[in-house]
Amino acid sequence: MPSDGHDGADLILDALPDSVVASLEVRDRVRRRMSDPDAGLEFVLADVLRWPPGSTVRVAFLDGDTDLHARVVGATQQISEHCNLDLDFGVDPATGAHRRWSEEDTEYAAEIRVSFDRDGFFSLVGTDSTDRSIGSPNGDVGGRPGQRSLNLGGFTERLPDRWEGTVRHEFLHALAFHHAHQNLRGPCEAQFRWEDDPGYVATTDAEGRFVPDRSGLRPGIYTYLAGPPNSWPKAKVDHNLRTEDDPTTIVGPFDPESVMLYRFADFFYVSTPSPCAPTGDGLNLSDGDKRGLQLLYPGVAAEVAATARRADDALAALLPEGGVEVSVGDESPFEQRLIELLTARAAVA
């Protein structure tokens, strides 16, 4: 989510560290190869980013005090009310303290590991939070027990405007939601002003941000986000904003009211008002967000059983004794991780 304000002057977008993105891109290339219909896995790869329906997902905090933790928990209640999943914050009934994790952990204190000490807001998506192949072994963000998986930067100093929406946005990422503006069924790809106005002369303000030039010509998204506070190269803009037809992602209708849609300044769009611009309040889950939670984490026994059957079928296709063996290289951590996730889903009936 953007930080404070809507005028673009302090637009901070949520983004994972480059080392984490690089490992995700390698993993995703492997999964895309495996999504080929001939491999027999195309129908289930989208399942593995979500937690098993009906399961308990533990949450722990690295820093912050009990009052801040309670505020975050309160903001997530709107999510818990609409899915068959238990977000467990490990509250001690005697003290009111919440579960904590440490950078020295070698075993998982929690599946979602929250911090407040890194710049900006970000979260790994779904089960990537417990994927040891995600992120550098020496990094502080990734899928290992002692690494951050979700960050709400600056919350210990001051709660930003619209902070509840930011919490819900990042926790929906942690439950396997993607950004709404990257929905391949939506209008955002054609509605964003990627390039500068023709003839634009690069002009910055006192803070180094790119602004309209003397003729009123405007920077495009690539130029604007190359400046502070984001300082993104083109590849990072593409990864975080451009639409991608990803066969491993569950895609529903584009929802302009979703909390997963960025609230950009008007100059980001080709036209105003833009069909890509949010129409929700940016704080509360939309009806579409709630339907998405119910789709990902159904409460109906038959739908939960169907998820388990898909996992069984995928395991039969993946394992040599089950039929087709998907070759992704000897001792591949990606294949091992996929088997682990599918086995967990097959056990949920």
C-alpha positions, 0 to 999 in steps of 0.5 A: 500500500502507499504510505501517507497521502494521495498526491504521489509526493510520498508514495512508497510501494510495498516491495520485497528485497531484490535477493528475495525477488531473484529467488522467487523468479527462479522458483516461478520459472520452475513452476511454470515449466511444471504447469505444462498440461503434459506434466499433469500439474496445471490444475493444482499449482495455484493451490500451493501458495495458500495455506491448507483450508481449515488449518491454523497459521501462527503469527509472531512479532519480532519487535513492538509492544503489546499495545501495537501487537493488539492493534495489528491483531484487531485489524486482521479480525476482518480477514479472519471473519471471512475465511476457514483459517485460524490466524493464531497470534499466541496470546498469553491469557495471563499477560496479554502478550503475543507470540514472538520470534527471533532472528536466532530461531532455527525452528519456526516460531510462526508461519508469518513472522512480523517485523516493524524495523525495516523500511516500507511495507512488504510480505511474502505471498502465502506459503512462501513464508515457510519456504527455505529456498526463498531469500538469501541464507544470510539475508534478514527477509525470506522463508527461513525461521529467523527471517522476516516474512511481513514488515510494517515499517515505522509502526513502532514510531507512528501509525501512518494514516490508513494503517488498518488498510495497510495491515489488511493489505499485507496480511492478505498477501500473507494469505496468498493474495496478489495485487489487484492492479496486476490482474490480467482481467483488469484494465491497469496494464493499458491505463498506466502511464508507463512512459514520460510525456513526449518531450518531458525534461527530467525535473526534480524537486528539492527532495529529488522526486521527479515532477512536471517540467516547466512546460507542464509535461509529466514523468511516466511511472518508470521515471517517477519510481526511479526517484526517491523514495522508491529508487526502482529500476525498470525491472523492479517496476515491471515485477511489481506493477505490470500484468503477467499471465501467470498459470500458477495464480488464481485470478478472479474478476478485477475489483476496483474496491479491493484493498489490494489495489494501489491508491495512485496519484492521478498522473499515474493514469492515462485518463482521469477518472481511470477504470484502474483507480480504486473506488473503495476506501482502502481501509476495509475489505471489499465484497470481492476480497471477502469472496476471494478469502472464501474461495481460497479457504472454503468452509464447505467440507466438499470444497475442502475435500476437492482441494485434497483430491487435487493434491493427491492427483498432483502427487501421483503425477509428480512422484515416479511411482505415481506415474509421470516424473517431473524432472526439475534437476537433481536434489531440486529444493523446488521439487522437494518443497512442492511435494511437501506442500502437496502432501500437507494438502492431501492430508486435509480432507 
